[in-house]
Amino acid sequence: MDGDIRAALPILAALLSIHTRTSEQYQAENNNRTNYIRYMPTVPPFPGANRTMGYNPTMGPSSLQNSIEEPMFVLPEGYFYWLRPNWEGPPVEVVCSIYIDSLGAFSEKTMDFDLSLILGCQWRDGRLANITSEHVAIPEGMEIWKPSIDVVAKESTPYTSALSVSREGNVLMMQWFTIKATCLMQLHAYPLDHQKCSLLIQNRGGVKIVWGWETFWFPGDTPIVTRTSGLHSQLSLETVESFAYVNSLLYPELICVYQGVTCDYRESENCLRAQCTSVEKITTEQCRTCNYFGGECKNGTDELAVRKPEDCVFGLLMVSEGDLVFTTAELRFSLRRRLSYHMLQIYIPSISIVAMSWVSFWINIESSPARTALGVTTVLTMITQSGRPIPMPEVSYVRAVDVWLLVCQLFVFLALIEYAAVNYISRTLKEAKALKRYIRPPAAKRNSNANAFPTNSNSHPENSVDDTVLTNAGGSNIADTIDHICRWGFPLAFLLFNIMYWVTYNYIVQT
């Protein structure tokens, strides 16, 4: 008995010390609690977060030091952070939205692209209801249940994560990601191509992910907001599609798409010229719209039939049972390659080289050094030009740029071969004419011999050929005729090829 009393003495002394505290100490503790509740230790990642998170920028270092000495609130008794809310019931609905800070650059050689984004997800945990009187940040080190979110990418670096909870038990998680994701591009029509690149976000542990979360940050039903000044100028963003579906590697028959939203981003091209990166312009109305661009969104997609949520009941039931069946959120970016760079680097130079090769048709046949030098120069220049798009993957099919460069090489090579042909024809016929004049006697002598010894005209028909025929059919005349035909034939043939090329790759291949 005496031992029990001695063991209880320290506890009694501690309780007596608590009751003997002064009113000034109680006031100081209340101030510390208030400051801690109002303080959010991470910088708000978006405008307006000061209001939502309760951030107080006027706090000094001393109040911050005092605030972290005591917890903001305590978790309810029996709360286990490894158990999800309603762990015996249906999956937890986690509503997510994304702010895309930068998109690009896209690499055709390594088949990937860079992406920086802020992922915001919100869910309800009834166990945390009424533990606070306002929306407050959860202190670092306090463990609560969070959905397991995995970004499928080559490289993914999650940065600062912020957690907060409201009085109703709604938990908000904000996380910044820097991602290098894979994009298996189809380069048949390169550089006149359209690409679709996807980003997958896997959610395990009994979670049903849904795109949405209407707040001041995400206007209306727009689940994706983009800072258009952060889009790379290599490709233009046309649409952003967001999907949510039941997924499984073991049971593919359970895959079911229960949500799909398509947002049109073609109007973002107007923001490219606004240059909303300088401090002087970011406060303008146009730049505010461009830096928080949501596009024009509609439910569903043109290529995928989205089922009703009730059609995926069995799959969602399996989601709550374990990790063999899970939900996936997907972002699909539809991109169109801007042609201005390739026009300046490939198409216009190659057209100029091909047109330069046609100059040889207007040079005299006798000017062999000039025509030969021009033909060889254009051929070598075209070969050099063909080596410009080297940093590309080794694909097993012919791309549009390959067809263009091969045909341009063919045109300049044929122009060189054309001069070799007309030079050979001219030289050969001139030699044949000279040889025939050397063998046959003059026309006057042949006429006198014919009068002295009359013969049948049919016995030697070759003697009746007049010299004027040989003159008109001289090598130079035939060569000039070929040159004249090529002066118009080559440009017309190249024009016909251009029509077929641009129509084929701009319309037929794309559709």
NORPE-V223871 format. One line per field, one symbol per residue. ss: DSSP state (A for helix, B for strand, O for the rest). phi: phi as a letter, one per 30 degrees, with the letter a starting at -180 (. if undefined). psi: psi as a letter, one per 40 degrees, with the letter a starting at -180 (. if undefined). A space follows every 10 residues. Layout:
ss->???
phi->???
psi->???
//
This chain:
ss->OAAAAAAAAA AAAAAAAAAO OOAAAAAAAA AAAAAAAAOO OOOOOOOOAA AAAOOOOOOO AAAAAAAOOO OOOOOOOOOO OOOOOOOOOO OBBBBBBBBB BBBBBBBOOO OBBBBBBBBB BBBBOAAAOO OOOOOBBOOO OOOOOOOBBB BBOOBBBBBB BBBBBOOOOB BBBBBBBBBB BBOOOOOOOO OOOBBBBBBB BBBBOOBBBB BOOOOOOOOO OOOBBBOAAA BOOOBBBBBB BBBBBBBOOO OAAAOBBBBB BBBBOAAAAA AAOOOOOOOO OOOOAAAAAA AOBOOBBBBO OOOOOOOOAA AAAAAAAAAO OOOOOBBBBB BBBBBBBOOA AAAAAAAAAA AAAAAAAAAA AAOOOOOAAA AAAAAAAAAA AAAAAAOOOO OOOOOOOOOA AAAAAAAAAA AAAAAAAAAA AAAAAAAAAA AAAAAAAAAO OOAAAAAAAA AAOOOOOOOO AAAAOOAAAA AAOOAAAAAA AAAAAAAAAA AAAAAAAAAA AAAAAAAAOO O
phi->.dddddddee dddddddddc dddddddddd ddddddddcc dcdddadjde dddidcdddc dddddddddb ddacdddidc ddcddhdccd dddccbbbcd dabkdccddc haacabbccc bbbcbddcdi cbcadbdddd jdcbdbddcb cdadbbcdce ccbbbcddjd ccbcbcbcbc cdbddccdcd ccccbbcbbc bdbciibcdb dlidbddcdi cddbcbdddc ddddbcdcbb cbbbadbadc bddddadcaa bccdcddddd ddddhdcddd cddddddddd dbdciccbdi bdcbdddded dcdddddddd dlcdbbcbcb cbccbbddcd ddddcbdddd dddddddddd dccedddded dddddddddd dddddddddd dbddccbccd dddddddddd dddddddddd dddddddddd dddddddddd dddddddddd ddbdbddddb dddddddddd ddcddddddd ddddddecdd dddddddddd ddddddbddd d
psi->dddddddedd ddddddddee iidddddddd dddddddehh eihheihedd ddefhgeeii dddddddedi idiiiihehh eehihfeeai ihhhhiihhh dihiihhdde fiiihhihhh ihihhddeie eieihiihih ehhihiihhh hhidhhhhah hhhiiideeh hhhhhhihih ihhgihfdeh ffihihhihh hhhiffhhih hbghaddhhb ehehhigdee hiedihhdih hhihihihdd geeehhhehh hhhhedeedd ededgfeidd eeeidddddd egheahiiii idehhhiide efddddddde daedhiihhh hhhhihhhed dddddddddd dddddddedd eeiidegddd dddddddddd dddddeedfd giigifihid dddddddddd dddddddddd dddddddddd dddddddddi iidddddddd ddghihdedg ddeehidddd ddfidddddd dddddddddd dddddddddd ddddeddddd .
//
